[in-house]
Amino acid sequence: MSVLHKYTVIAPVSLSIALFITSCTENKVSQCQRLIRVVNAGTSLIDKNKGTQVITSIQLSKDLEFVTKSIRELNLTDPKLKEFQSGFMKIFENLSQAIAKAGRALGATKTAEASASGREKIQKARAEIDSALTTATTIGKQSDTLVNEMNKYCRQPE
């Protein structure tokens, strides 16, 4: 079993167990910790896979879909944390889509032939990759803002 495959299996299982165990006592602090833990797991996936090849990009996109699902399933009760939850779900969903788009475009460049139509295919793919990178940069800024707001909120006493 490859290391990547092991990580892909271990991370979701560990995350699910952690969420199950911590769901017993619900207060603002524990809900903050659970949301932060899942967001950090998603951010770590992105950091570890920056600048990777097509296959890894497609897998990262799938992993981020799982992070989005994990955030959705947190069952938070604090109204403000529910807002953060919704924001992070959108962020990871949009990142997943942008990374998948870039991965597909990168894959298209590898199959382009040495011809006029091949050059057009590469130019189109490059535009899609640039668009995906711009989208990812914008989403990254939104994520940073949301993380700062959430951290500020979570530091406030109950």
C-alpha positions in Angstrom: 0.0 0.0 0.0 1.5 3.4 -1.0 2.2 6.0 1.6 -0.3 8.4 -0.1 -3.0 5.7 0.0 -2.3 5.0 3.7 -2.5 8.7 4.5 -5.8 8.9 2.5 -7.3 6.1 4.6 -5.7 7.0 8.0 -6.6 10.7 8.0 -10.4 10.3 7.4 -10.6 7.5 10.0 -8.6 9.4 12.6 -10.7 12.5 11.9 -14.0 10.6 12.3 -12.9 9.0 15.6 -11.8 12.4 16.9 -15.1 13.9 16.0 -17.1 11.1 17.6 -15.1 11.2 20.8 -15.3 15.0 21.2 -19.0 15.3 20.5 -20.0 14.2 24.0 -19.5 17.6 25.7 -20.6 20.5 23.7 -19.6 24.0 24.6 -18.2 26.9 22.6 -14.6 25.9 23.4 -15.0 22.2 22.3 -16.9 23.3 19.2 -14.2 25.7 18.3 -11.5 23.1 18.8 -13.4 20.6 16.6 -13.9 23.1 13.8 -10.2 24.3 14.0 -9.0 20.7 13.9 -10.9 19.9 10.7 -9.9 23.2 9.1 -6.3 22.6 10.0 -6.4 19.1 8.5 -7.6 20.5 5.2 -5.0 23.3 5.3 -2.3 20.7 5.9 -3.4 18.7 2.9 -3.1 21.8 0.7 0.3 22.7 2.1 1.7 19.2 1.6 0.5 19.0 -2.0 1.4 22.4 -3.4 2.8 22.2 -6.9 2.2 18.5 -7.3 1.4 16.6 -10.5 -1.9 15.8 -12.1 -2.8 12.6 -10.2 -1.9 14.2 -6.9 -3.9 17.3 -7.7 -7.0 15.2 -8.5 -6.5 13.2 -5.3 -6.1 16.5 -3.3 -9.4 17.7 -4.8 -11.1 14.5 -3.6 -9.5 14.9 -0.2 -10.8 18.4 0.1 -14.2 17.2 -0.8 -13.9 14.9 2.2 -12.8 17.8 4.4 -15.9 19.8 3.2 -18.1 16.8 4.2 -16.3 16.5 7.6 -16.9 20.2 8.3 -20.6 19.9 7.3 -21.0 16.9 9.7 -19.7 18.7 12.8 -23.1 19.4 14.2 -22.2 22.7 15.8 -24.8 24.4 17.9 -23.2 27.8 18.5 -24.8 30.2 15.9 -21.5 32.1 15.2 -19.6 28.9 14.8 -22.3 27.7 12.3 -21.5 30.8 10.3 -17.8 29.9 10.3 -18.6 26.3 9.5 -20.6 27.5 6.4 -17.8 29.8 5.3 -15.2 27.0 5.6 -17.4 24.6 3.7 -17.6 27.0 0.8 -13.9 27.7 1.0 -12.9 24.0 0.8 -15.5 23.2 -1.8 -14.3 26.0 -4.0 -10.7 25.1 -3.5 -11.5 21.5 -4.4 -13.1 22.6 -7.6 -10.2 25.0 -8.5 -7.6 22.3 -7.9 -9.6 19.7 -9.9 -9.9 22.2 -12.8 -6.1 22.9 -12.7 -5.3 19.2 -12.5 -7.5 18.4 -15.5 -6.0 21.3 -17.5 -2.5 20.2 -16.6 -3.4 16.7 -17.8 -4.7 18.1 -21.1 -1.3 19.7 -21.7 0.4 16.3 -21.4 -1.7 14.9 -24.2 -1.4 17.8 -26.6 0.2 17.1 -29.9 2.9 19.1 -31.6 0.5 20.9 -33.9 -1.5 24.1 -34.2 -4.5 22.5 -32.5 -2.1 21.1 -29.8 -0.8 24.6 -29.2 -4.3 25.9 -28.9 -5.1 23.1 -26.4 -2.0 24.1 -24.3 -2.9 27.8 -24.4 -6.5 27.0 -23.3 -5.2 24.8 -20.5 -2.7 27.5 -19.4 -5.6 30.0 -19.2 -7.6 27.5 -17.1 -4.6 26.9 -14.8 -4.1 30.6 -14.4 -7.8 31.1 -13.7 -7.7 28.3 -11.1 -4.6 29.8 -9.5 -6.2 33.2 -9.3 -9.3 31.6 -7.8 -7.2 29.7 -5.3 -5.3 32.9 -4.3 -8.6 34.7 -3.7 -10.0 31.8 -1.7 -6.8 31.6 0.3 -7.2 35.3 1.3 -10.9 34.6 2.3 -9.7 31.7 4.3 -7.1 33.7 6.1 -9.7 36.3 7.0 -12.2 33.7 8.2 -9.5 32.0 10.3 -8.6 35.3 12.0 -12.3 36.0 12.7 -12.9 32.5 14.1 -9.7 32.6 16.3 -10.8 36.0 17.6 -14.3 34.7 18.4 -13.0 31.4 19.9 -10.6 33.4 22.3 -13.5 35.3 23.8 -14.8 34.0 27.1 -18.2 32.4 27.0 
